[in-house]
């Protein structure tokens, strides 16, 4: 059974920093931890992916030291034995959330989850950067059918939740009240970025995503690039709260 989440626990902040030529992974680690320090006390979850691969799992412990939850967005994809090994390596750091890829299959997702009793494993369905043509070329079916097929694999595997675009949240909710729905491609109405790499047809505002059935939302640039990330987080939490009132 799903636990009840506070508005702050429904917000995942994506700490997706790119390495600079003069500082590399050490500079990224510094940026991630500086953001964690700014957001200390908010109760949100910090998402790390490339930085975690570059800096190692010790980064999870350092973020935890700032009182934040950690979403290890590693999108693990491999055979069952290898995913079980990945889970064993991650077990001590206890990230609150971890991603695998649904197309890895039921056995692999189950093997990963079995090694991580304290972590909610989430299955990535269809990446939100993909458009209809991309999805049809990869899965030989449309976006909704592809998401539904992959989501059913995750449900059978017994993992904790799904990653999907907010547009698919309402479609997945009837499948299970146990699984959480976690949606990237969230853009507040006040945020504009011509370099945004998300498919514009698969994005949504925080309030609309929550009302569509999302349990958690992932917000990156609108918060991370803001002059005051703490204030941007609090504005987003308020919007989430308004949608759940």
ROMAR-186494 format. One record per atom (N, C-alpha, C): residue in one letter; x, y, z. Coordinates in steps of 0.05 Angstrom, whole numbers, plus 5000, padded with zeros to 4 digits. Each point is the difference from the previous one (the first is absolute). Layout:
# ROMAR-186494
aXYZ
...
***
This chain:
# ROMAR-186494
x501749765000
x498350245000
x501850255000
x499250204984
x501650244998
x499850165026
x502250135007
x499950185023
x499050274991
x498850155018
x499050274994
x502450194999
x500250154978
x502250184996
x499250295006
x501750155013
x499650285004
x500550154973
x499150244997
x500650154975
x503050024995
x501650035020
x502950014996
x501149744990
x499049775011
x500949744992
x499149934971
x498150154990
x499149964972
x501850144980
x501950165009
x501750154982
x502849884999
x500849934976
x502749914994
x501450224984
x502350095010
x501650214987
x502349874985
x500150044974
x502149884983
x502550165001
x502149895012
x502650135001
x501749914977
x499350084976
x501349914975
x502050214991
x502449995011
x502150194993
x501949884980
x501050164982
x501949914980
x502850075009
x502049834995
x502750065008
x501350224984
x501550175012
x501550214987
x502849904994
x501350114980
x502649904991
x502150025022
x499850215016
x502250045020
x499549865027
x497549915004
x499449875027
x499049724998
x498849924977
x499249734996
x498049905021
x500349745008
x498149885018
x500150135028
x502450105007
x500350125027
x498350265002
x499950154978
x498450244999
x497049935001
x499249784987
x497249925001
x499249915028
x501849855013
x499449925027
x499750245019
x501650204996
x499850255016
x497350134995
x499150014974
x497550134994
x497649855012
x500149734998
x497949845012
x499750055030
x502350005013
x500050035029
x499250285008
x500850204984
x499250275005
x497050034998
x498849874980
x497150014997
x498749855024
x501149785008
x498949855023
x500050185025
x502150155003
x500250185023
x497950224999
x499550114976
x498050214997
x497249895005
x499549744995
x497349895002
x499649855027
x502050005017
x499849875025
x497650115016
x498549815011
x497750095016
x497450014984
x500149974974
x497650014984
x498549735000
x501549785004
x498749745000
x499749884972
x501250124980
x499749894972
x502049784995
x499849874977
x501849794992
x501850124978
x502649945001
x501950104980
x500649774980
x499650054975
x500649804979
x502850044989
x501549784999
x502750014988
x500349764981
x501150054977
x500549784981
x502950004990
x500750174981
x502750004989
x502050065022
x499450195018
x501850075022
x500549755018
x498049845004
x500349765017
x501949804986
x499749974974
x501849824986
x502950105001
x500350264998
x502750114999
x501350015028
x498550065020
x501150065027
x499849765019
x498449814993
x499749765018
x497750025019
x499449775012
x497749985018
x500350155026
x502550085007
x500450165024
x498550274998
x499350094976
x498550244997
x497249985012
x498949765000
x497449955013
x500250065029
x502149905013
x500350055029
x500450305006
x501450144983
x500550285004
x497450164998
x498349934981
x497450134997
x498349945024
x500049755009
x498549935024
x500850175024
x502650065001
x501050165023
x498750285001
x498950094977
x498650265000
x497049975006
x499249755007
x497249965007
x498149974977
x501149954976
x498349964976
x499949714992
x497749924988
x499849744989
x501649994973
x500749764991
x501549974975
x498649824981
x499850104975
x498949854978
x502449934982
x500949755001
x502249914983
x498949924973
x500150194982
x498749974974
x502049864980
x500749755006
x502149864985
x498949854976
x497349974998
x498849864978
x501449744994
x500349835020
x501549754998
x498749814980
x501749894983
x499049824979
x502049794994
x499349755007
x501949784996
x498649735005
x501549795000
x498949745006
x499549985030
x498349815009
x499349985028
x502449985019
x502049844994
x502349985018
x501450265004
x500350154979
x501450265002
x498350215015
x497450004996
x498450195015
x499949925029
x500149755006
x500249925029
x502650105012
x502249994985
x502550105009
x499950305004
x498750144981
x499750295003
x498450075026
x498049845005
x498450045025
x501749965025
x501749794999
x501749955023
x502050235005
x501050124979
x501850225003
x498650255012
x497550044992
x498450235009
x498849975027
x499849765010
x498449945024
x500950165024
x502650035004
x500950145024
x499350305000
x500050124976
x499550284999
x497050075002
x498349804995
x497150035004
x498850254987
x500350034974
x498650224986
x497049965004
x498550215003
x497149975004
x498749904974
x501050094977
x498949924974
x502349924982
x499449814982
x502049904980
x498549924975
x501150074977
x498749924975
x501449774986
x498449824990
x500849804981
x498450054974
x500449844980
x498650034974
x498149764996
x497550064996
x498049784998
x500749804979
x501250094978
x500749814979
x502249815007
x501250035024
x501949805010
x498749735005
x497350015006
x498549765004
x499349955029
x498049835004
x498949955027
x502149885018
x501549804990
x502049865017
x502250205010
x500950174982
x502250185008
x499050215020
x497650114995
x498950195019
x499549885028
x499049755000
x499649875025
x502649945015
x502149924985
x502649955012
x501150255013
x499750224987
x500950265011
x498550075026
x497449984999
x498450075023
x500649835024
x500549744995
x500549815022
x502550085016
x501850154988
x502550085014
x499650275015
x497750134996
x499750285010
x497450025016
x499949885024
x497550015015
x499350285010
x501950195001
x499550265011
x499750224978
x500049914975
x499950194977
x497649944983
x498650214991
x497849974981
x501150004972
x499849774987
x501049974973
x497950094980
x500750174981
x498150114981
x500849904972
x498049924984
x500649914973
x499450224980
x502150064984
x499650204978
x498549874977
x497850124992
x498549904978
x501150114974
x499050224990
x501050134976
x501250275007
x502450054992
x501350255006
x498450244989
x499850215016
x498450234993
x501250174978
x502449954992
x501250144977
x499249884974
x498849765000
x499249874975
x497350094990
x499850044973
x497550074988
x498749754988
x497750044987
x498549774990
x501649844980
x501450134982
x501649864980
x502249835013
x501350125019
x502249865015
x498949745013
x497750035013
x498949775015
x499149794981
x498850074978
x499049804981
x502449854987
x502250154996
x502449874989
x501349805019
x499950065026
x501249835020
x498349775008
x497450065006
x498249805012
x497949894980
x499950114976
x498049914980
x497150035009
x499550205017
x497350065009
x500050295009
x497750125005
x499950285007
x500850045029
x500150265008
x501150065027
x498349875022
x497450044999
x498349895022
x500349705002
x499949864977
x500249715001
x502849915010
x502050154993
x502749935009
x500350045030
x499050235010
x500150055029
x498449795015
x497749934990
x498349805014
x501349735000
x501249924978
x501449744999
x502349995021
x501650205000
x502350015018
x499250025029
x497950165005
x499050035027
x499049745012
x498849834983
x499049745010
x502449825007
x502250024986
x502449855008
x500950085028
x500050265005
x500950095026
x498149915022
x497450004994
x498049925020
x500449705007
x500549844980
x500549715005
x502549965016
x502050174994
x502649975014
x499850075030
x497950145008
x499750075028
x501650245010
x500950174981
x501550235009
x498150225009
x501150235009
x498450195014
x498450204984
x500950064975
x498550204985
x501050034972
x498950194986
x500650054972
x501150284996
x501650034979
x500750264988
x498650024974
x498450214996
x498650054975
x499650304997
x499150084977
x499450294996
x497350055015
x499550255007
x497550065014
x497549934983
x500450004974
x497749934982
x499149725003
x501749825010
x499349725003
x499149935028
x500250195019
x499449945028
x497149905004
x498150134987
x497249925004
x499549724988
x501449944979
x499749734987
x501149785018
x502250055015
x501249805016
x498749965027
x498850215011
x498949995027
x498149765004
x498249944982
x498249775004
x501449735002
x502549984991
x501449755001
x500749915028
x500550205018
x500949935027
x499850245018
x499049965024
x500150215020
x502449975017
x501549784997
x502549965015
x502350144988
x500150014973
x502350114986
x499950315001
x502350135003
x500050294998
x500550084971
x499050244993
x500450114974
x501850255003
x502250004986
x502150215003
x500550124972
x499650264998
x499950124974
x502250224996
x501849954982
x501850224992
x498650174979
x501550174987
x498850194980
x497950185012
x500650105024
x498250195014
x501250284997
x498350184990
x500950274995
x497950205011
x500750155021
x498250215009
x499350194978
x497650125001
x499150174979
x501850244996
x501550085022
x501750244998
x502749944988
x500649754994
x502749924990
x500049984970
x501950134988
x500449994970
x502949954994
x500649804983
x502749944993
x500149904971
x501050164981
x500149914972
x501749764995
x501849935020
x501849774997
x498949755014
x497550015009
x498849785014
x500049754982
x501049775011
x500249764984
x497749805004
x497950095014
x497749835004
x498050044976
x498749784993
x498050024979
x497750175010
x499450234987
x497950185010
x497249875002
x499549794985
x497549865002
x499749835025
x502249965015
x499949825023
x500850135026
x499750275001
x500650145025
x497450115012
x500250085026
x497750105014
x500950175024
x498250165010
x500650165024
x499849825025
x501350095022
x499849845025
x497249935008
x498350205002
x497249965010
x498549814981
x500350044974
x498549824981
x501049715003
x502649975004
x501149725002
x498949875025
x500050145022
x498949885025
x497149934997
x498450184987
x497249944997
x499649784980
x501949954982
x499849784981
x500649735013
x501150005024
x500549755014
x502849955008
x501850194994
x502849975008
x500450015030
x501649825011
x500750015028
x502350185006
x501950004981
x502450185002
x500550134973
x501150245001
x500850134975
x502950075001
x501350004977
x502850074998
x500350274986
x501350185014
x500550274989
x503050065001
x501150074978
x502950064998
x500650294997
x500550084974
x500950274994
x498350225013
x497449995001
x498550225012
x500850065028
x501049805015
x500950045027
x503150045001
x501449824987
x503050015002
x501150254988
x498850104978
x501050244987
x498950265011
x498249985019
x498850245012
x502150145017
x499750275002
x501950155017
x499849925029
x497749905009
x499749915027
x498649734999
x501549784999
x498849734998
x498149945023
x500750095024
x498349955023
x497250124996
x499950254991
x497450124995
x498549864978
x501449924979
x498749854978
x498849745010
x501549865018
x498949765012
x497550055015
x500150215017
x497650065016
x497650084983
x500550144978
x497750074982
x498949744988
x501749824993
x499149754988
x498549835020
x501049995025
x498649855021
x497250125005
x499850264999
x497450135004
x498149924977
x501049984976
x498349924977
x499149715004
x501849835009
x499349725005
x497849995021
x500450155021
x498150005022
x497250104991
x500050194982
x497450114990
x498549794984
x501649824987
x498749794983
x499149775017
x500949975025
x499249785016
x498050085022
x499450265002
x498250105020
x497149894996
***
